[in-house]
Structures are given as structure tokens and as C-alpha cells.
Amino acid sequence: MKLVIFDNDGTLVNTEVISVQSLVSMAERLGVPITFEEADQRFTGRKLTDCIAEIEQAGGRAFTQDELATQSQFFVDTLEKGLDAMPGAMALLGSLELPLCVASNADLSHVNQCMRLTGLEVYVPPAVRFSAYDINVWKPDPDLFLHAASQMGVAPTDCVVIEDSSVGMQAGVRAGMTVLGYTPHGAPVDAPDGVHFYQHHDQVLSILAGLSR
């Protein structure tokens, strides 16, 4: 293994609860009944505009630009008030001896905000942050991971992907990379075959050591 590619939301930073709750509140605005658990299963890891489009279709109308702007600002403000790194993420990045990068379905402004608020920017400088918006292709398509590997000068077969969502795991498998599934609350029911699951970031180094034998 020559490169570790991390997802951002839900893998390095604890944004998923805020993200899912935001989508639930948007659905409620359009009169679409959906529980947090249903939204988590349906939307986590996916392209945001696709999630919003599904809510709009179910609700029978599109959100106004003012509604979208208000929701977006609320999300940003909520992150500013109390975003944390995932348990063990800081220690993992600090002890990892392999080169690393981040490849996220979110836009770079969001990734940059997350890195700044959690202090992870020390280990993930701007040059190794990649977004699906850079290439206009989103997970579960493998192209974002392939793009990140290419930019880092590493062959896909020499890369390890660390993901918490099923769409991200699917993208990693399709890219021909080794995939570690970070599943602190249990593996997704639709996770692809061939994923190495673990529940805490302090397990990663031993898993990587085992894969290198």
C-alpha cells in the first residue's frame, strides 16, 4: 500500500448527523414524512443536489432559492458551533506513515471548513483535498478516487480507501482499491463484497499492517 484515501464526512469529521437532520427538516418543509433513520439510509454519502431533488419530487415542488440559501447557511453555522473530528481520527492521521489524501463528494469549501474547525488541516493540507465537484462525477462512480490516485501519483491497486458510506465503499471497490469500511454503528446493509470492516480508527494501523504481509 502506497496511499490512503479518506472520505471526509462521517469518516474523519462528525458531520453526518447534522447533514441528515438538515435533509429531514427540508423534507418536513415540503410535507414529506421521513424519519432520521430512513434519511440516513437513503441519503448518507450521496450527492447533495440528488438528495434535494428526490425530496422536491416527493414534495411536489422545488425549493425556492431563498429556502436553499437559508438551509445552507444554517448548516454552515451549525458546523461552526460544534464540529468535532471522529473519535480517533486525529491520532490516526498523526501516526499514519503512508501518504494520505481526502476525496469527498462535498465541495471543497465544505471540506476546507471541516479541516479548519477540527484541526485536521495540520495533517491534510489543501493540496491533498479532492472534491467530486472538481471533476463533476460523484461516488459511487469510481472516478473521484481514480482522480485522487492519479493526482497523488499512485496506481489504484496500491491505494487504500477508508469510507463510512455504502456509496463510497462501492466507489472504492469499483476503482480496484482496497477498501476499509469504518462502521462504528454497524455495516450498511447494501455494502459491497470485499470490504474490510472495522469500528474504531485505532484498528486501522493493524489492519494495514496485516494487508501488507
C-alpha positions, 0 to 999 in steps of 0.5 A, spaced: 500 500 500 502 506 497 496 511 499 490 512 503 484 515 501 479 518 506 472 520 505 471 526 509 464 526 512 462 521 517 469 518 516 474 523 519 469 529 521 462 528 525 458 531 520 453 526 518 448 527 523 447 534 522 447 533 514 441 528 515 437 532 520 438 538 515 435 533 509 429 531 514 427 538 516 427 540 508 423 534 507 418 536 513 418 543 509 415 540 503 410 535 507 414 529 506 414 524 512 421 521 513 424 519 519 432 520 521 433 513 520 430 512 513 434 519 511 440 516 513 439 510 509 437 513 503 441 519 503 448 518 507 454 519 502 450 521 496 450 527 492 447 533 495 443 536 489 440 528 488 438 528 495 434 535 494 431 533 488 428 526 490 425 530 496 422 536 491 419 530 487 416 527 493 414 534 495 411 536 489 415 542 488 422 545 488 425 549 493 425 556 492 432 559 492 431 563 498 429 556 502 436 553 499 440 559 501 437 559 508 438 551 509 445 552 507 447 557 511 444 554 517 448 548 516 454 552 515 453 555 522 451 549 525 458 546 523 461 552 526 458 551 533 460 544 534 464 540 529 468 535 532 473 530 528 471 522 529 473 519 535 480 517 533 481 520 527 486 525 529 491 520 532 490 516 526 492 521 521 498 523 526 501 516 526 499 514 519 506 513 515 503 512 508 501 518 504 494 520 505 489 524 501 481 526 502 476 525 496 469 527 498 463 528 494 462 535 498 465 541 495 471 543 497 469 549 501 465 544 505 471 540 506 476 546 507 471 548 513 471 541 516 479 541 516 479 548 519 474 547 525 477 540 527 484 541 526 485 536 521 488 541 516 495 540 520 495 533 517 491 534 510 493 540 507 489 543 501 493 540 496 491 533 498 483 535 498 479 532 492 472 534 491 467 530 486 465 537 484 472 538 481 471 533 476 463 533 476 462 525 477 460 523 484 461 516 488 459 511 487 462 512 480 469 510 481 472 516 478 473 521 484 478 516 487 481 514 480 482 522 480 485 522 487 490 516 485 492 519 479 493 526 482 497 523 488 501 519 483 499 512 485 496 506 481 489 504 484 491 497 486 496 500 491 491 505 494 487 504 500 480 507 501 477 508 508 469 510 507 463 510 512 458 510 506 455 504 502 456 509 496 463 510 497 465 503 499 462 501 492 466 507 489 472 504 492 471 497 490 469 499 483 476 503 482 480 496 484 482 499 491 482 496 497 477 498 501 476 499 509 469 500 511 469 504 518 462 502 521 462 504 528 454 503 528 454 497 524 455 495 516 450 498 511 446 493 509 447 494 501 455 494 502 459 491 497 463 484 497 470 485 499 470 490 504 474 490 510 470 492 516 472 495 522 469 500 528 474 504 531 480 508 527 485 505 532 484 498 528 486 501 522 494 501 523 493 493 524 489 492 519 494 495 514 499 492 517 496 485 516 494 487 508 501 488 507 504 481 509 
